[in-house]
Amino acid sequence: MLFASAGAAGSSLGAAVILLAFLAGLILSDVGIAGVWLTGMVGTRRLATVQISLGALTGLSSVAVGSLFIAGYSAVLPALFGG
């Protein structure tokens, strides 16, 4: 799809500009994602108790939902996506 768009540019210079813009956007988005991840990692070190509590709550709720499915009581769970 990207190469088709680059080919639609009409010239090799236009195709090169489109491909370079794509690469620049890819690099910038990767750097942005890494920055957000790093910020989150620094934040979790300050709030370790909250992170552990949320992890425990997530694990317990996952076990509860899985147990309801295994026991055949999935009808008591809310319907997701209209199902």
Buried (B, 14 or more C-beta within 10 A) or exposed (E): EEEEEBEEBEEEEEBEEBBEEEEEEEEEEEEEEEEEEEEEEEEEEEEEEEEEEEEEEEEEEEEEEEEBEEEEEEEEEEEEEEE
